[in-house]
Amino acid sequence: MSAHFHLDAYLDHLTVERGLSPRTIEAYAKDLARYVAFLEARERSLEDADPAFVAEFLLSLSGAGLSARSQARYLSALRGWHRYLVAERILEDDPTALVDRPKLGRRLPHVLSLDEVRRLLDTPAGDSPEQLRDRAMLHLMYAAGLRVSELVGLELGDVNLEAGFVSAYGKGRKRRLVPIGRPAQTLVRRYLSEVRPRWAKPGQRKVFLTRRRAPMSRQGFWKNVKRYAAAAGITKNVSPHKLRHSFATHLLAGGADLRVVQAMLGHADIATTEIYTHVTTERLRDTHARHHPRG
């Protein structure tokens, strides 16, 4: 059977048995389809592929200008697929097992300063319905370190203002409880009482809506963040995810335990969270270099 057939079967496996999200499935499909095209261009089958061939594929990605990080992502997708093929007894050996992962440089996330966060959160300062909604969304995102998909995906049952937490539905379809402070609670409560009832259709469960009575989209919120950042005079390239980075960095800088921050971010691997400790260290070094007389 063709590689295309086995690829479709693998994607079905990821969807049905692994329960991965449509966006994740789409990303796997795109990466693995490129590998299948590489096989076909060289008139090779899945059975013909050996470690040298997989390395040649990665080298072709490098030649096409893809970063080491992108090459590592392709290799990860290939390993998952080949392990599945071996488990299903379609292949005898996994040719990716002997291929080294491309060396990655540590890429530190860019974050906003405390002053920049304050200016951004305070920019939608009016009392229009849109400004009340946007102020609540910005404060809630920073208070809980939510991904933008988690923020716009919140439903009424996910927000418990009396107890002071939100239930976020994150990657891998896993839920986590994240506490939120009084400022975010107050603003969300005001939005829910003054704005949402005007816009909600009967039976609508999503928390954040637009004037057109539709759920706020990721793209719509992203545009709002960019607009408010510009109005606040922030020259950095600000995105919703940068608020999440800032949430984690500011918590650790304030002395929060790394495991607690990991739980609040919903990271499966603590190594993903540890990068924020490096951000904090870099900022300490920069402060020392700029202000110490012998810096």
C-alpha positions, 0 to 999 in steps of 0.5 A, a space after each residue: 500500500 502507498 505511503 499516502 494510505 499509511 499516512 491517512 491511517 496514522 492521522 486517523 489514529 492521532 484523531 480517534 485514539 490519541 484525541 489530538 486537536 484538529 490544528 495539531 493534526 493539520 500540522 502533522 499532516 502538512 509536515 509528513 506530506 512533505 516527507 512523502 513527497 520527498 520519498 516519491 521524488 526519489 522513487 523510494 517507498 517507506 520500506 526503502 527509507 533508512 537513517 541516511 535517507 531520513 538525514 538526507 530529508 532533514 538536510 534538504 529542509 536545511 537547504 530550503 532555509 528551515 531552522 534547526 528548530 523546524 527540522 527538529 519538529 519534522 524529525 519528531 513528526 517522522 519518529 511518531 509516524 515510524 513508531 506507529 508503523 513498527 507497532 502496526 507491523 507495517 515496517 520492521 525497523 524505525 529509520 529515525 531511531 538512529 538519526 540525531 536531533 538537530 542542535 537547537 540554540 535556546 530561544 528565550 521568549 521576549 516579555 513585557 516589563 511590569 510597566 508595559 503590562 500595566 500600560 497595556 491593561 489600562 489602555 482600554 479605559 473607557 466604558 463602552 461595551 467593547 472596552 469593558 470586554 477588552 479590559 476584562 479579557 486582557 486582565 484575565 489573560 495576564 492574571 491566569 497566563 492563558 493561551 489565546 485559544 483558552 481565553 476565547 474558548 472559555 464557557 460560562 461554567 469555566 469561570 468561578 468568580 466566587 472562588 476566584 479561578 478559571 478552568 482552562 481547556 488546554 493542549 491535549 484536551 486537558 483541563 487545569 484550574 488557575 487562580 485569578 486575582 481580584 482585579 481580573 475578577 472584578 472586571 470579568 464580573 462587570 463584563 458579565 453583568 453589563 455587557 454580555 447579556 446585551 450580546 448573548 444569543 439564547 443558549 450561548 455558552 462562550 464567555 467573550 462575545 462580539 457586538 455581532 453576538 458571535 464568540 470572540 475569535 483568536 484573530 479578533 483578540 490578536 488585532 485588539 491586543 496589537 491596537 491597544 499596545 500601539 495606543 499604549 506606546 509600547 514599541 515591542 512586537 506585542 502578541 497575546 502569547 507575549 502576555 502569557 510569557 510575561 505572566 510566567 516570567 513575572 511570577 518566577 521573578 517574584 519568587 514563585 515555585 517553578 512547579 507551581 508555575 508549570 501547573 498554572 501554565 499547563 506544561 506537561 514537561 517542566 523543561 518547557 517552564 524552565 526557560 522562563 528561569 533563564 529569562 529572569 537570569 538574563 534580566 538580572 544580568 542586564 540590570 547588573 551590567 547597566 547599574 553596577 559601578 563595576 558592571 
